Amino acid sequence: MIRSSNMREKLLVAAIVGTFSSQAFSGTVTTDGADLVLKTKGGLELSTTDKEFSFKLGGRVQADYGRFDGVFTKNGDTADAAYFRRAYIEFGGTLYRDWKYQVNYDLSRNTGNDSDGYFDEASLTYTGFAPVQLRFGRFYTDFGLEKATSSKWTTAMERNLSYDVADWINDNAGMGVQATSTIADMAYLSGSVFSETNNDSDGDSTKRYNVRGVFAPLHSDGNVLHVGAQYAYRDLKDSAVDTRIRSRLGVRGVDTNGGGDAGTNGNRMLFGGAAAQEGLWDNDSVWGVEGAWATGPFSVQAEYLRRKLKADQSANDMKASGYYAQMAYTLTGEPRIYKLDGAKFDTIKPQNKDLGAWEVFYRFDDIKVEDGNLVATADQSDERKAKSHTVGVNWYVNEAVKVSANYINVRTDNNENTVGDDKGNAFITRLQYVF
């Protein structure tokens, strides 16, 4: 009887499944325009055959864990952190062939804030003036090679420390317009005007201006020669802007959202600048240079930038500089993909589906901030410095999954935690899934 009952249940289930299956696959799908093409590799993409319209749904998840001590904590003892570095839902596509749209929202809340929303990007781009493209909305302004590279495919888990000395150059809080173009298949130019969320005493928003130019006569995968320069400027007259240079020194877990960080013991070091106060500063400017060379599986890249924050009511100007140098090698032989449109590196695509692609790298960072406004006594130096060494390995398991591990050693000068530590160590890992 038991066997007979089981058989009847199985037949009943099969009948129900068959009924719903026949309903699901019966009928037709029609459109009022061109035929549709559905792709499911790397997300869900729907497009018309005439390429007039498209829609793609995707995203990225980066789950991090790290342990760190010394200058990374206030008391110097070991702390750890487990958190989502990024958790993006992304959708974008094409409208009427000449328009592109992109919206990325960060569910981990590490990008953006409560007042402006947690958008990584929300933009509309017009491509009808080819080769010039015009982008409108909220996006990251263009400054530097490593920032141009997506967070999915940067070699180190966190971008270089020099960006910390002028974090506004790559900020996306506000709205703007940007023009970009490739020239003669060997150069890239971009320029943008951005309206920040800061206002002066009249309620006029702070305006930011960015320009970047790159010459890349060699720009195929594994055969890259890239040199560039950039400049950014903003007028801070009568504005209340937070100009503090506070660095996590390459370890996001000292202070982050999206999970558990080091809490009150996390030490995000102050190197210079001041909290928002109207009238302190007159203007803020940054210039920088960048370079990269790649041959086969080997690549090197470096950037340098210098910032000057000109005083108004503040007693002294603030000056800051930073640079990094990095070399990377893919043990399994694959090159880093390079794109002239955007002048940036992209992913590494594994050739062996069983082994994946394995990459090792080393990076050296150096930053210096000169701010006499922070000097308490005459015998103190107004320079605060930090140097870091990062070694790491990236395993590109396939085109969707990447596993990373970084070891970081940091030493600071004239800047310590509460117990006098001026050096620290960290080990951080990441599991990334892109769809």
C-alpha positions, 0 to 999 in steps of 0.5 A: 500500500505504501508503494502504491500511494507513493506511485499515485503521488508521483503521477499526480505531481507529474501531471501538475508539472506537465499542465503548468509547463504546457501553459508556460510554453504555449502561446506566442510573444510578440513585439510592436517593433523589431524582433527581440534577442535574449542573452543570459551570459553575464546577467540578463540582457534583452535587445532588439535586432535593429540595436535601437533598444536594449536592457541589461540587468546585472550587478556585483557582490564583493564580500571582504574579511580582514585582520589588522593591527598597529596604526590600523587600530587606536590601541594597536591591538589586532582587530578584524572586519567582515563586510560587503565592500560593494553590493551593486544592482546594475541596469543599463542599455540603449534608447533610440540607438544614440542614447545609453543609460546606466543606473548602479545602486549600492545595497551595502551603502558604502557609496553615497549617503543618506541625503544623496542616495547610495548611487554609484552611477545614474547617468544618460549618455548621448553618442550621436556626435561620434566620436564625442560622447556626452554624459549627464547625471551622477557619475565619477568624474575622470581623474587617474588610471586606477579610478578609471578602472572598474572596482571589479578589475583593479589589481589591488583590492583597494585603490592607491593611497594618493587618491586619499589626499584629494578624494573629491577629484573622483567623487560622485556626490552631485550632478554634472556633464562630461564630454569624452572622445577617442582621437585617431585611435591613439588618444583619449580626452575627457572634460567635465563640469560637476555641481557638488552638493556643497553650497556657498553662503548665497546657496550657489553650489560648488563647481568642480572642473576636471580634464584628463588626456591620455596618449596610448599609441599601443593599446591592444591586450598585452601590448600597452603604452599609456601616458596621461595627465589630468587637472581638477579645480574647484572654487571654495570661496565662502563655502563650508566644505569638509577638506579633511584628509583621512586615510584608511591606509588601504584597509576598508575594514577600519571604518565601513558599512555593509557589515562589521568593521573594527568599531570604535577601535578602527583608526582612520588617520587624519593627515590634514585639512579641516571639518566643514566651516564657511570661509576657511578656503579660497580654492582647491586644485590638483594636477597629476600624471599617469603611465602604464606599460604592458607586454604579454602577462606583465604590466607596470603602472604608476601615478603621481598627483599634487594638491594645493588648498589655498587659504582664505580665513585659514592661517596657512595653505595646505599642500599634499602629494602622493604617488604609487608604483605597481607591477603585476604578472599573470602566472597563467599567461593571460594579458590584462585587457585594455580599453582606449575608450576610457583609457583604462585596464579591464579584466583578465579572461581565463584561458583554462576553464579548470585552472582559471587565471592567477595573477600576482602583484606588488605595489608601493604607495607614498603620501605626504601632507603639509598643513601648518594649521595642525601644528600645535607647538613650534617644534612640531613638523607640519608634514605627515607622511605614510608609506605602504607595501602591498603584495597580493594574488588574484584568482580569476576562477572564471569570468564571474568569480574572482578571489583576492588576498592582499598583505599590507605593511604601513609605516607613518611619519609624524602621525600615530595612533593613541598608543604611539604606534607608527606602523601596522600590518593587515591581511585582507581577502575578497570573494567577488561575484559579477553577473 
